[in-house]
Amino acid sequence: MASKDLNDVLLPGRPLPADSLMIAKALEILSASPHGQQLVNFVEKKNIVIKIVRTPKAVSYLPEKKLVYIGFNRNNAISPSCFILMLAGILREAQQEAAGIEHPDLHAPLEKHKEISMAKHEDKVWYICTVATELNDQRAFTEYKFLDELRKMGHNEALDLYLLQERNG
Amino acid sequence: MLQKIKGFGDTKEAQKVEAQIIERHSGAELFAPAVTAPAVKHTLNVPRL
């Protein structure tokens, strides 16, 4: 479907569209930010499959290197901004795995788990903060309130630190 | 490749993630016995007239 047909879907305050449209529109919005565009390129180049599932709580996971799941409760749906940022986060995780940065195996020492998994999480949060900031700076996405959404998603402290870091260069 | 946020390690979010990693590593989620609520004896405490 041409992107011009997607203009009326995935807008704040509107009901969520069909899964395929949601994914297409979210990727289209991500591509408006330089770092989001890198994720979209990654999806196209590596043929990443994105699926939406029904889960009690909003969750995203990566069961395989090329398979991304985003789950949420349709009866209490997440906002479009949250969906877009969750997608950015899990795609970044897929990018990490594709680059060979993987979680240690189950029996690896705890210190190794902490070192790698924490670094991966920090990188993912950095990436979401970057995409959210880049989109938030664009007038076309004012209504999406990406930074507010990021705070609601539990990244309040991280966002403040990120913005401080960016300001200080 | 991995990006960093200065001071991130001191955030509540980082502490929460670390706690999850420790829990997963200990296998607590897989092997812990099912937690059941203690039986509660319901009694009607009606004062006698």
Backbone of each chain as ProteinMPNN parsed JSONL, in Angstrom:
{"seq_chain_A": "MASKDLNDVLLPGRPLPADSLMIAKALEILSASPHGQQLVNFVEKKNIVIKIVRTPKAVSYLPEKKLVYIGFNRNNAISPSCFILMLAGILREAQQEAAGIEHPDLHAPLEKHKEISMAKHEDKVWYICTVATELNDQRAFTEYKFLDELRKMGHNEALDLYLLQERNG", "coords_chain_A": {"N_chain_A": [[0.845, -1.208, 0.0], [0.512, 2.227, -0.786], [2.335, 4.888, 0.797], [0.908, 7.234, 1.103], [-1.679, 6.477, 1.56], [-1.679, 5.759, 4.115], [-1.81, 7.839, 5.766], [-3.901, 8.481, 7.479], [-3.882, 6.752, 9.559], [-2.754, 5.263, 12.688], [-2.644, 7.493, 14.36], [-2.402, 9.74, 17.147], [-4.859, 9.274, 19.651], [-6.72, 8.053, 18.025], [-8.445, 4.982, 17.035], [-6.531, 1.935, 16.967], [-5.122, 0.76, 13.913], [-5.333, -2.043, 11.549], [-2.999, -4.786, 11.992], [-0.941, -5.017, 9.957], [-1.019, -2.516, 8.764], [-0.417, -0.914, 10.936], [2.234, -1.63, 11.445], [3.456, -0.917, 9.021], [2.983, 1.849, 8.987], [4.268, 2.626, 11.33], [6.92, 2.053, 10.679], [7.206, 3.829, 8.616], [7.002, 6.263, 9.961], [9.207, 6.013, 11.667], [11.196, 6.18, 9.777], [11.398, 8.833, 9.345], [13.2, 9.837, 11.059], [16.749, 10.144, 11.403], [18.156, 8.053, 12.828], [16.094, 6.261, 13.126], [15.63, 5.672, 10.487], [17.845, 4.134, 9.909], [17.158, 1.812, 11.229], [14.936, 1.015, 9.752], [16.13, 0.54, 7.291], [17.67, -1.619, 8.065], [15.678, -3.521, 8.627], [14.67, -3.93, 6.057], [16.941, -4.783, 4.636], [17.766, -7.078, 5.997], [15.547, -8.62, 5.992], [13.686, -8.655, 8.204], [11.135, -9.967, 10.181], [8.164, -8.673, 11.453], [5.913, -9.053, 14.037], [2.675, -8.737, 15.512], [1.337, -9.449, 18.63], [-1.123, -10.649, 20.994], [-0.971, -9.724, 24.286], [-1.115, -9.679, 27.899], [0.198, -7.485, 29.043], [2.082, -4.667, 27.767], [4.713, -5.605, 25.714], [7.886, -6.423, 24.249], [9.739, -8.636, 22.24], [12.42, -10.79, 21.124], [12.444, -13.574, 19.661], [13.849, -14.942, 17.734], [16.675, -14.235, 15.597], [15.758, -12.868, 13.36], [13.161, -12.296, 13.807], [10.673, -10.402, 15.193], [8.677, -9.586, 17.93], [5.874, -7.731, 18.993], [3.908, -7.171, 21.694], [0.704, -6.48, 23.052], [-2.172, -5.43, 24.947], [-5.135, -5.529, 23.354], [-7.552, -4.57, 24.255], [-6.895, -2.629, 25.956], [-5.271, -0.707, 24.631], [-1.933, 0.251, 23.662], [-0.426, 3.502, 23.12], [0.0, 5.053, 19.846], [2.567, 6.278, 19.76], [3.96, 4.928, 21.756], [3.957, 2.375, 20.677], [5.543, 2.771, 18.381], [7.993, 3.509, 19.544], [8.546, 1.235, 21.051], [8.885, -0.548, 18.983], [11.148, 0.536, 17.784], [12.999, 0.041, 19.814], [13.1, -2.806, 20.03], [13.914, -3.457, 17.502], [16.427, -2.357, 17.513], [17.589, -4.084, 19.308], [17.556, -6.382, 17.764], [19.338, -5.584, 15.842], [21.671, -5.453, 17.354], [22.052, -8.179, 17.913], [22.409, -9.124, 15.321], [24.827, -7.985, 14.824], [26.443, -9.541, 16.258], [26.455, -9.197, 18.967], [25.482, -10.777, 21.502], [23.301, -12.215, 24.045], [24.841, -13.839, 26.833], [25.309, -17.455, 27.15], [23.075, -19.572, 29.039], [24.469, -20.741, 31.212], [26.635, -19.179, 31.687], [28.853, -17.167, 33.747], [27.436, -15.09, 36.342], [28.446, -12.452, 36.441], [29.258, -12.002, 33.833], [26.843, -12.119, 32.487], [25.631, -9.882, 33.633], [27.327, -7.819, 32.793], [27.171, -7.893, 29.927], [24.376, -7.957, 29.32], [23.441, -5.673, 30.629], [24.847, -3.677, 29.273], [23.804, -3.971, 26.73], [21.145, -3.306, 27.205], [21.402, -0.621, 28.008], [22.369, 0.52, 25.659], [20.184, 0.079, 23.997], [18.269, 1.693, 25.226], [19.518, 4.169, 24.888], [19.3, 4.343, 22.134], [16.522, 4.417, 21.715], [15.928, 6.802, 23.018], [17.293, 8.555, 21.339], [15.945, 8.285, 18.861], [13.379, 9.074, 19.666], [13.874, 11.729, 20.41], [14.733, 12.834, 17.994], [12.42, 12.553, 16.447], [10.623, 13.985, 17.966], [11.505, 16.558, 17.638], [10.455, 17.333, 15.267], [7.948, 19.136, 13.618], [5.776, 17.869, 12.436], [5.25, 15.739, 14.04], [4.376, 16.562, 16.492], [2.027, 16.078, 17.954], [2.33, 13.484, 18.77], [3.893, 13.422, 21.001], [6.45, 12.278, 21.801], [8.562, 12.341, 23.691], [7.274, 12.592, 26.146], [5.945, 10.19, 26.157], [8.026, 8.407, 26.272], [8.931, 8.866, 28.838], [6.729, 7.934, 30.255], [7.002, 5.283, 29.677], [8.858, 4.42, 31.424], [11.408, 5.38, 31.188], [12.3, 7.716, 32.309], [14.405, 8.843, 34.004], [16.587, 8.045, 32.473], [16.153, 9.422, 30.087], [16.447, 12.078, 30.916], [19.177, 12.051, 31.606], [20.235, 11.409, 29.131], [19.501, 13.65, 27.568], [20.938, 15.617, 28.878], [23.526, 14.736, 28.424], [23.603, 14.998, 25.635], [23.327, 17.738, 25.377], [25.659, 18.624, 26.565], [27.427, 17.728, 24.785]], "CA_chain_A": [[0.0, 0.0, 0.0], [1.313, 3.457, -0.854], [2.365, 5.537, 2.098], [-0.096, 8.313, 1.221], [-2.91, 5.879, 2.064], [-1.514, 5.466, 5.534], [-1.758, 9.086, 6.519], [-4.959, 8.64, 8.478], [-3.831, 5.706, 10.58], [-1.733, 5.373, 13.724], [-2.588, 8.857, 14.888], [-2.767, 9.779, 18.561], [-6.279, 9.455, 19.958], [-7.569, 7.272, 17.102], [-8.312, 3.536, 17.248], [-5.388, 1.361, 16.255], [-5.5, 0.092, 12.667], [-4.945, -3.446, 11.403], [-1.581, -5.018, 12.309], [-0.02, -4.725, 8.849], [-0.987, -1.059, 8.586], [0.31, -0.355, 12.086], [3.672, -1.859, 11.255], [3.892, -0.102, 7.875], [2.975, 3.258, 9.379], [5.324, 2.835, 12.335], [8.205, 2.087, 9.959], [7.219, 5.082, 7.849], [7.306, 7.347, 10.912], [10.606, 5.835, 12.089], [12.112, 6.589, 8.707], [11.514, 10.297, 9.358], [14.343, 10.205, 11.909], [17.961, 9.499, 10.864], [18.435, 6.769, 13.48], [14.971, 5.37, 12.785], [15.851, 5.25, 9.097], [18.821, 3.028, 9.96], [16.419, 0.599, 11.625], [14.095, 0.633, 8.606], [17.066, -0.062, 6.326], [18.043, -2.924, 8.616], [14.517, -4.404, 8.421], [14.58, -4.263, 4.626], [18.134, -5.502, 4.197], [17.873, -8.396, 6.66], [14.217, -9.279, 5.942], [13.192, -8.865, 9.566], [9.672, -10.139, 10.241], [7.599, -8.027, 12.648], [4.567, -9.574, 14.304], [1.979, -8.186, 16.678], [0.612, -10.499, 19.347], [-1.927, -10.171, 22.125], [-0.403, -10.073, 25.592], [-1.784, -8.875, 28.942], [0.932, -6.22, 29.213], [2.903, -4.294, 26.605], [6.006, -6.285, 25.773], [8.487, -6.693, 22.944], [10.813, -9.611, 22.372], [13.128, -11.226, 19.932], [12.654, -15.015, 19.832], [14.869, -15.351, 16.761], [17.405, -13.052, 15.128], [15.04, -12.126, 12.317], [11.733, -12.277, 14.147], [10.41, -9.425, 16.256], [7.29, -9.579, 18.404], [5.406, -6.674, 19.893], [2.639, -7.618, 22.267], [-0.03, -5.566, 23.943], [-3.568, -5.78, 25.172], [-5.976, -4.777, 22.406], [-8.656, -3.921, 24.97], [-6.333, -1.46, 26.644], [-4.157, -0.608, 23.679], [-0.879, 1.241, 23.866], [-0.548, 4.645, 22.198], [0.854, 4.913, 18.657], [3.943, 6.67, 20.067], [4.557, 3.833, 22.516], [4.18, 1.287, 19.712], [6.677, 3.15, 17.519], [9.224, 3.46, 20.34], [8.805, -0.184, 21.365], [9.403, -1.149, 17.746], [12.532, 1.011, 17.639], [13.824, -0.652, 20.806], [13.309, -4.227, 19.731], [14.709, -3.528, 16.266], [17.823, -2.109, 17.908], [18.065, -5.336, 19.894], [17.812, -7.285, 16.63], [20.579, -5.084, 15.22], [22.774, -5.895, 18.225], [22.245, -9.623, 17.696], [22.955, -9.288, 13.967], [26.232, -7.555, 14.882], [27.168, -10.535, 17.063], [26.412, -8.868, 20.402], [24.4, -11.653, 21.962], [23.28, -12.538, 25.474], [25.644, -15.036, 27.114], [24.459, -18.636, 27.334], [22.444, -19.683, 30.363], [25.382, -21.166, 32.27], [27.755, -18.238, 31.827], [28.859, -16.551, 35.084], [26.525, -13.954, 36.534], [29.121, -11.191, 36.111], [29.249, -11.847, 32.386], [25.457, -11.786, 32.156], [25.369, -8.495, 34.027], [28.123, -6.925, 31.946], [26.674, -7.834, 28.545], [22.948, -7.621, 29.242], [23.271, -4.27, 31.027], [25.368, -2.828, 28.185], [22.824, -4.061, 25.629], [19.958, -2.537, 27.593], [21.757, 0.8, 27.978], [22.447, 0.896, 24.245], [18.806, 0.1, 23.475], [17.63, 2.902, 25.771], [20.143, 5.305, 24.18], [18.762, 4.399, 20.767], [15.115, 4.876, 21.781], [15.989, 8.233, 23.362], [17.736, 9.291, 20.147], [14.837, 8.292, 17.885], [12.29, 9.89, 20.228], [14.285, 13.138, 20.349], [14.74, 13.25, 16.584], [11.03, 12.686, 15.976], [9.991, 15.041, 18.756], [11.962, 17.852, 17.117], [9.782, 17.629, 13.993], [6.605, 19.674, 13.828], [4.779, 16.9, 11.958], [4.974, 14.716, 15.056], [4.148, 17.227, 17.784], [0.921, 15.422, 18.673], [2.724, 12.16, 19.276], [4.521, 13.624, 22.323], [7.352, 11.138, 21.948], [9.368, 12.385, 24.92], [6.361, 12.285, 27.26], [5.67, 8.751, 26.087], [9.248, 7.734, 26.723], [8.928, 8.959, 30.31], [5.682, 7.015, 30.731], [7.472, 3.904, 29.479], [9.804, 4.092, 32.492], [12.764, 5.83, 30.859], [12.356, 9.111, 32.75], [15.771, 9.21, 34.42], [17.489, 7.822, 31.334], [15.953, 10.508, 29.129], [17.086, 13.286, 31.468], [20.633, 11.881, 31.467], [20.536, 11.448, 27.692], [19.384, 15.041, 27.099], [22.073, 16.321, 29.478], [24.706, 14.283, 27.68], [23.556, 15.586, 24.289], [23.555, 19.19, 25.524], [27.079, 18.841, 26.89], [28.245, 17.23, 23.666]], "C_chain_A": [[0.882, 1.26, 0.0], [1.233, 4.208, 0.466], [1.315, 6.634, 2.232], [-1.434, 7.775, 1.755], [-2.858, 5.612, 3.57], [-1.618, 6.717, 6.392], [-2.801, 9.2, 7.611], [-4.95, 7.527, 9.514], [-2.669, 5.944, 11.529], [-1.535, 6.819, 14.19], [-2.977, 8.832, 16.36], [-4.274, 9.989, 18.733], [-7.231, 8.712, 19.036], [-7.432, 5.782, 17.404], [-7.142, 2.988, 16.431], [-5.863, 0.635, 14.996], [-5.106, -1.387, 12.672], [-3.434, -3.589, 11.58], [-0.631, -4.577, 11.186], [0.094, -3.217, 8.614], [-0.212, -0.381, 9.714], [1.81, -0.453, 11.877], [4.197, -0.965, 10.128], [3.993, 1.371, 8.273], [4.076, 3.564, 10.399], [6.689, 2.912, 11.656], [8.328, 3.382, 9.164], [7.583, 6.258, 8.767], [8.761, 7.242, 11.378], [11.575, 6.363, 11.035], [12.245, 8.111, 8.602], [12.653, 10.76, 10.263], [15.587, 9.486, 11.388], [18.256, 8.137, 11.494], [17.314, 5.755, 13.237], [15.138, 4.823, 11.374], [16.853, 4.087, 9.048], [18.134, 1.718, 10.327], [15.562, 0.093, 10.465], [14.965, -0.029, 7.527], [17.451, -1.471, 6.755], [16.921, -3.945, 8.381], [14.455, -4.871, 6.967], [15.748, -5.148, 4.179], [18.173, -6.931, 4.752], [16.552, -9.176, 6.659], [13.702, -9.624, 7.342], [11.658, -8.952, 9.528], [9.179, -9.531, 11.56], [6.187, -8.544, 12.838], [3.983, -8.92, 15.542], [1.191, -9.324, 17.321], [-0.181, -9.87, 20.492], [-1.293, -10.648, 23.421], [-1.093, -9.213, 26.654], [-1.126, -7.507, 29.116], [1.749, -5.934, 27.959], [4.294, -4.903, 26.753], [6.571, -6.421, 24.363], [9.588, -7.714, 23.154], [11.281, -10.142, 21.029], [13.398, -12.733, 20.057], [13.701, -15.577, 18.885], [15.51, -14.08, 16.222], [16.616, -12.209, 14.136], [13.541, -12.052, 12.575], [11.497, -11.407, 15.378], [8.936, -9.49, 16.639], [7.027, -8.325, 19.237], [4.045, -7.12, 20.392], [2.01, -6.538, 23.113], [-1.479, -6.021, 24.014], [-4.45, -4.91, 24.266], [-7.124, -4.036, 23.109], [-8.19, -2.683, 25.732], [-5.06, -1.096, 25.885], [-3.156, 0.483, 24.061], [-1.079, 2.38, 22.862], [0.313, 4.386, 20.961], [2.318, 5.239, 18.947], [4.66, 5.542, 20.804], [4.883, 2.675, 21.566], [5.424, 1.562, 18.864], [7.999, 3.044, 18.292], [9.578, 2.027, 20.757], [9.413, -0.881, 20.151], [10.862, -0.74, 17.539], [13.46, 0.235, 18.581], [14.117, -2.094, 20.432], [14.076, -4.399, 18.412], [16.182, -3.249, 16.569], [18.42, -3.385, 18.515], [18.399, -6.344, 18.788], [19.101, -6.889, 15.921], [21.802, -5.53, 16.025], [23.101, -7.362, 17.954], [22.887, -9.875, 16.327], [24.436, -8.91, 13.931], [27.063, -8.491, 15.76], [27.209, -10.222, 18.543], [25.213, -9.605, 20.991], [24.45, -11.831, 23.473], [24.133, -13.792, 25.696], [24.724, -16.255, 27.282], [24.064, -18.761, 28.809], [23.443, -19.958, 31.496], [26.6, -20.256, 32.43], [27.7, -17.603, 33.221], [27.958, -15.309, 35.144], [27.169, -12.639, 36.117], [29.111, -10.927, 34.608], [27.843, -11.47, 31.899], [25.181, -10.312, 32.435], [26.072, -7.533, 33.072], [27.489, -6.77, 30.55], [25.218, -7.375, 28.488], [22.686, -6.168, 29.636], [23.724, -3.336, 29.897], [24.387, -2.826, 27.007], [21.581, -3.224, 25.955], [20.23, -1.034, 27.508], [21.795, 1.313, 26.536], [21.046, 1.014, 23.633], [18.077, 1.365, 23.947], [18.197, 4.152, 25.081], [19.503, 5.459, 22.802], [17.318, 4.91, 20.76], [15.078, 6.372, 22.091], [16.349, 9.057, 22.124], [16.605, 9.398, 19.122], [13.711, 9.21, 18.384], [12.623, 11.377, 20.125], [14.24, 13.647, 18.91], [13.313, 13.439, 16.052], [10.333, 13.847, 16.685], [10.345, 16.438, 18.238], [11.228, 18.252, 15.835], [8.324, 18.038, 14.236], [5.515, 18.668, 13.444], [4.376, 15.903, 13.045], [4.714, 15.314, 16.438], [3.104, 16.481, 18.616], [1.312, 14.092, 19.304], [3.379, 12.226, 20.655], [5.496, 12.485, 22.671], [8.14, 11.162, 23.266], [8.509, 12.083, 26.148], [6.117, 10.777, 27.315], [6.852, 7.946, 26.61], [9.321, 7.74, 28.252], [7.902, 7.989, 30.885], [6.136, 5.558, 30.632], [8.527, 3.511, 30.517], [11.225, 4.553, 32.229], [12.991, 7.29, 31.272], [13.787, 9.572, 33.094], [16.745, 9.115, 33.253], [17.371, 8.974, 30.339], [16.604, 11.795, 29.622], [18.606, 13.216, 31.297], [21.057, 11.994, 30.006], [20.532, 12.894, 27.189], [20.548, 15.885, 27.633], [23.361, 15.999, 28.714], [24.762, 14.925, 26.292], [23.85, 17.084, 24.337], [25.039, 19.485, 25.749], [28.023, 18.34, 25.803], [29.082, 16.051, 24.092]], "O_chain_A": [[1.881, 1.325, 0.716], [0.217, 4.177, 1.161], [0.875, 6.938, 3.34], [-2.222, 8.523, 2.332], [-3.865, 5.284, 4.199], [-1.522, 6.644, 7.617], [-2.607, 9.941, 8.575], [-5.91, 7.376, 10.269], [-1.74, 6.7, 11.241], [-0.413, 7.286, 14.383], [-3.785, 8.004, 16.778], [-4.878, 10.796, 18.028], [-8.442, 8.744, 19.254], [-6.423, 5.356, 17.965], [-6.81, 3.499, 15.362], [-6.898, -0.031, 15.018], [-4.612, -1.909, 13.672], [-2.68, -2.643, 11.35], [0.346, -3.866, 11.424], [1.171, -2.709, 8.302], [0.534, 0.575, 9.5], [2.554, 0.502, 12.1], [5.248, -0.338, 10.26], [4.963, 2.051, 7.938], [4.725, 4.609, 10.344], [7.519, 3.744, 12.021], [9.41, 3.958, 9.052], [8.368, 7.13, 8.395], [9.463, 8.249, 11.475], [12.627, 6.917, 11.355], [13.092, 8.618, 7.867], [13.031, 11.931, 10.241], [15.495, 8.331, 10.972], [18.569, 7.179, 10.787], [17.556, 4.551, 13.153], [14.829, 3.663, 11.102], [16.714, 3.172, 8.236], [18.477, 0.655, 9.81], [15.475, -1.112, 10.228], [14.575, -1.033, 6.931], [17.547, -2.387, 5.938], [17.178, -5.083, 7.987], [14.219, -6.046, 6.686], [15.568, -6.122, 3.448], [18.565, -7.867, 4.057], [16.455, -10.252, 7.249], [13.329, -10.766, 7.611], [10.988, -8.117, 8.92], [9.703, -9.832, 12.633], [5.363, -8.486, 11.925], [4.696, -8.593, 16.491], [0.475, -10.064, 16.646], [0.057, -8.731, 20.895], [-1.104, -11.848, 23.622], [-1.599, -8.136, 26.343], [-1.807, -6.5, 29.312], [2.067, -6.841, 27.189], [4.959, -4.738, 27.776], [5.817, -6.522, 23.395], [10.299, -7.657, 24.157], [10.65, -9.973, 19.986], [14.472, -13.127, 20.513], [14.361, -16.568, 19.194], [14.963, -12.986, 16.367], [16.78, -10.991, 14.074], [12.755, -11.778, 11.669], [12.048, -11.65, 16.452], [8.058, -9.453, 15.777], [7.844, -7.92, 20.065], [3.145, -7.411, 19.605], [2.695, -5.781, 23.8], [-1.933, -6.872, 23.249], [-4.489, -3.689, 24.418], [-7.604, -3.011, 22.623], [-8.984, -1.817, 26.098], [-3.948, -1.166, 26.409], [-3.497, 1.485, 24.691], [-1.809, 2.236, 21.882], [1.251, 3.591, 21.016], [3.214, 4.561, 18.444], [5.818, 5.236, 20.518], [5.955, 2.076, 21.648], [6.255, 0.676, 18.663], [8.997, 2.552, 17.765], [10.75, 1.656, 20.811], [10.33, -1.693, 20.274], [11.702, -1.56, 17.167], [14.556, -0.171, 18.197], [15.26, -2.543, 20.512], [14.801, -5.378, 18.235], [17.072, -3.836, 15.953], [19.58, -3.723, 18.279], [19.395, -7.063, 18.867], [19.858, -7.743, 15.459], [22.824, -5.928, 15.465], [24.261, -7.737, 17.788], [23.778, -10.714, 16.185], [25.204, -9.436, 13.125], [28.251, -8.253, 15.975], [27.91, -10.891, 19.302], [24.086, -9.111, 20.974], [25.488, -11.63, 24.104], [24.151, -14.694, 24.859], [23.526, -16.114, 27.524], [24.652, -18.131, 29.688], [23.274, -19.46, 32.609], [27.492, -20.545, 33.228], [26.626, -17.509, 33.815], [27.756, -14.599, 34.159], [26.512, -11.797, 35.504], [28.976, -9.787, 34.164], [27.679, -10.621, 31.022], [24.595, -9.596, 31.623], [25.482, -6.559, 32.607], [27.3, -5.655, 30.064], [24.871, -6.5, 27.694], [21.823, -5.507, 29.058], [23.068, -2.336, 29.605], [24.173, -1.794, 26.371], [21.041, -2.528, 25.095], [19.406, -0.271, 27.004], [21.309, 2.405, 26.241], [20.766, 1.928, 22.857], [17.369, 2.016, 23.179], [17.455, 5.071, 24.736], [19.204, 6.571, 22.364], [16.938, 5.723, 19.918], [14.296, 7.116, 21.501], [15.779, 10.124, 21.891], [16.344, 10.474, 18.585], [13.166, 10.012, 17.626], [11.76, 12.189, 19.794], [13.767, 14.752, 18.645], [13.042, 14.375, 15.3], [9.558, 14.588, 16.081], [9.567, 17.38, 18.388], [11.364, 19.384, 15.37], [7.582, 17.373, 14.96], [4.454, 18.63, 14.066], [3.304, 15.3, 12.984], [4.829, 14.616, 17.446], [3.275, 16.28, 19.819], [0.685, 13.64, 20.262], [3.422, 11.235, 21.384], [5.366, 11.828, 23.703], [8.356, 10.117, 23.881], [8.954, 11.405, 27.074], [6.089, 10.177, 28.39], [6.687, 6.938, 27.298], [9.717, 6.755, 28.873], [8.167, 7.306, 31.874], [5.703, 4.709, 31.411], [9.035, 2.39, 30.489], [12.148, 4.172, 32.949], [13.78, 8.004, 30.653], [14.294, 10.55, 32.545], [17.605, 9.975, 33.065], [18.377, 9.446, 29.809], [17.236, 12.515, 28.849], [19.241, 14.192, 30.896], [22.087, 12.585, 29.682], [21.443, 13.312, 26.475], [21.074, 16.751, 26.934], [24.165, 16.88, 28.409], [25.825, 15.342, 25.831], [24.527, 17.628, 23.464], [25.595, 20.444, 25.213], [29.241, 18.503, 25.884], [29.832, 15.503, 23.284]]}, "seq_chain_B": "MLQKIKGFGDTKEAQKVEAQIIERHSGAELFAPAVTAPAVKHTLNVPRL", "coords_chain_B": {"N_chain_B": [[30.173, -0.532, 19.034], [28.049, -0.398, 20.835], [26.141, 2.027, 22.513], [26.399, 4.575, 25.067], [24.967, 5.979, 28.069], [25.769, 8.544, 30.078], [25.998, 7.971, 33.496], [23.907, 6.247, 33.611], [24.011, 3.782, 34.882], [23.434, 4.295, 37.525], [20.759, 4.691, 37.722], [17.302, 4.048, 38.649], [16.088, 2.439, 36.836], [18.217, 0.975, 35.715], [18.994, -0.443, 37.947], [16.762, -2.001, 38.319], [16.779, -3.571, 36.019], [19.152, -4.939, 36.426], [18.478, -6.416, 38.677], [16.582, -8.099, 37.544], [18.181, -9.559, 35.815], [19.806, -10.94, 37.612], [17.877, -12.458, 38.907], [16.916, -14.032, 36.819], [19.236, -15.423, 36.223], [19.693, -16.902, 38.491], [17.813, -18.742, 38.242], [15.505, -18.657, 39.533], [12.971, -18.107, 38.633], [12.326, -20.331, 37.137], [12.617, -22.572, 38.782], [11.576, -22.135, 41.267], [9.329, -23.05, 43.875], [5.785, -23.134, 43.487], [4.099, -20.311, 44.624], [1.886, -20.122, 47.188], [-0.944, -18.638, 48.599], [-1.308, -18.198, 52.089], [-3.699, -20.135, 53.899], [-6.696, -18.584, 54.708], [-8.643, -18.095, 57.461], [-11.915, -17.516, 57.538], [-13.967, -15.808, 59.627], [-16.99, -14.956, 61.148], [-17.275, -12.204, 62.949], [-19.338, -11.488, 64.923], [-20.686, -9.358, 67.216], [-22.13, -10.364, 70.348], [-25.396, -9.781, 71.383]], "CA_chain_B": [[28.823, -0.285, 18.524], [27.081, -0.097, 21.903], [26.157, 3.421, 22.975], [26.301, 4.706, 26.524], [24.375, 7.193, 28.633], [26.566, 8.79, 31.291], [25.237, 7.928, 34.744], [22.772, 5.329, 33.491], [24.158, 2.687, 35.853], [22.92, 4.678, 38.843], [19.312, 4.939, 37.678], [16.427, 2.978, 39.168], [15.848, 1.532, 35.704], [19.37, 0.069, 35.622], [18.945, -1.343, 39.114], [15.666, -2.949, 38.069], [17.249, -4.509, 34.99], [20.165, -5.786, 37.064], [17.755, -7.366, 39.542], [15.956, -9.095, 36.656], [19.252, -10.43, 35.308], [20.205, -11.812, 38.731], [16.766, -13.396, 39.136], [16.916, -15.008, 35.711], [20.438, -16.255, 36.318], [19.566, -17.827, 39.624], [16.828, -19.76, 37.868], [14.402, -18.579, 40.491], [11.669, -18.133, 37.942], [12.045, -21.671, 36.611], [12.631, -23.673, 39.736], [10.961, -21.807, 42.55], [8.026, -23.693, 44.053], [4.651, -22.226, 43.339], [3.782, -19.597, 45.863], [0.441, -20.152, 47.45], [-1.321, -17.759, 49.697], [-1.699, -18.987, 53.261], [-5.152, -20.253, 54.062], [-7.248, -17.551, 55.595], [-9.87, -18.587, 58.085], [-12.896, -16.435, 57.622], [-14.933, -15.976, 60.727], [-17.871, -13.804, 61.331], [-17.054, -11.719, 64.307], [-20.548, -10.692, 65.229], [-20.827, -9.2, 68.68], [-23.373, -10.86, 70.938], [-26.224, -8.72, 71.967]], "C_chain_B": [[27.86, 0.161, 19.64], [27.257, 1.324, 22.437], [25.951, 3.484, 24.482], [25.603, 6.011, 26.907], [25.095, 7.416, 29.961], [25.661, 8.803, 32.529], [24.093, 6.94, 34.73], [22.807, 4.224, 34.553], [23.586, 3.002, 37.222], [21.403, 4.881, 38.856], [18.537, 3.757, 38.265], [16.168, 1.946, 38.069], [16.983, 0.504, 35.593], [19.35, -0.933, 36.771], [17.878, -2.421, 38.92], [16.098, -4.023, 37.058], [18.266, -5.479, 35.59], [19.496, -6.839, 37.95], [17.109, -8.472, 38.711], [17.001, -10.083, 36.135], [19.664, -11.431, 36.394], [19.133, -12.875, 38.96], [16.753, -14.48, 38.062], [18.076, -15.983, 35.853], [20.327, -17.282, 37.435], [18.557, -18.934, 39.315], [15.618, -19.729, 38.776], [13.048, -18.703, 39.815], [11.295, -19.556, 37.516], [11.818, -22.697, 37.706], [11.961, -23.363, 41.076], [9.629, -22.525, 42.682], [6.912, -22.667, 43.922], [4.319, -21.589, 44.675], [2.275, -19.635, 46.056], [0.145, -19.275, 48.652], [-1.709, -18.617, 50.897], [-3.214, -19.008, 53.406], [-5.64, -19.204, 55.053], [-8.563, -18.075, 56.151], [-10.832, -17.41, 58.231], [-13.867, -16.712, 58.768], [-15.8, -14.732, 60.81], [-17.759, -13.362, 62.787], [-18.226, -10.822, 64.706], [-20.674, -10.554, 66.739], [-22.172, -9.712, 69.19], [-24.149, -9.699, 71.55], [-26.491, -9.013, 73.435]], "O_chain_B": [[26.977, 0.988, 19.416], [28.363, 1.756, 22.763], [25.399, 2.566, 25.09], [25.642, 7.001, 26.176], [25.034, 6.575, 30.858], [24.687, 9.553, 32.593], [23.38, 6.802, 35.724], [21.769, 3.792, 35.053], [23.284, 2.095, 37.997], [20.831, 5.208, 39.896], [19.04, 2.638, 38.363], [16.045, 0.75, 38.333], [16.735, -0.687, 35.4], [19.65, -2.113, 36.591], [18.058, -3.579, 39.296], [15.819, -5.21, 37.226], [18.248, -6.677, 35.304], [19.901, -8.002, 37.966], [17.088, -9.634, 39.116], [16.742, -11.281, 36.029], [19.845, -12.618, 36.122], [19.444, -14.045, 39.181], [16.602, -15.668, 38.348], [17.935, -17.187, 35.64], [20.823, -18.402, 37.314], [18.464, -19.929, 40.034], [14.808, -20.656, 38.789], [12.115, -19.31, 40.341], [10.125, -19.939, 37.527], [10.959, -23.571, 37.595], [11.806, -24.249, 41.916], [8.873, -22.607, 41.715], [7.092, -21.485, 44.214], [4.268, -22.253, 45.711], [1.505, -19.227, 45.187], [0.927, -19.206, 49.599], [-2.364, -19.648, 50.739], [-3.908, -18.044, 53.084], [-5.039, -18.99, 56.105], [-9.47, -18.448, 55.407], [-10.573, -16.45, 58.956], [-14.499, -17.767, 58.82], [-15.353, -13.612, 60.562], [-18.116, -14.092, 63.712], [-18.114, -9.6, 64.806], [-20.758, -11.556, 67.451], [-23.209, -9.521, 68.555], [-23.588, -8.779, 72.146], [-27.171, -8.236, 74.106]]}, "name": "protein", "num_of_chains": 2, "seq": "MASKDLNDVLLPGRPLPADSLMIAKALEILSASPHGQQLVNFVEKKNIVIKIVRTPKAVSYLPEKKLVYIGFNRNNAISPSCFILMLAGILREAQQEAAGIEHPDLHAPLEKHKEISMAKHEDKVWYICTVATELNDQRAFTEYKFLDELRKMGHNEALDLYLLQERNGMLQKIKGFGDTKEAQKVEAQIIERHSGAELFAPAVTAPAVKHTLNVPRL"}
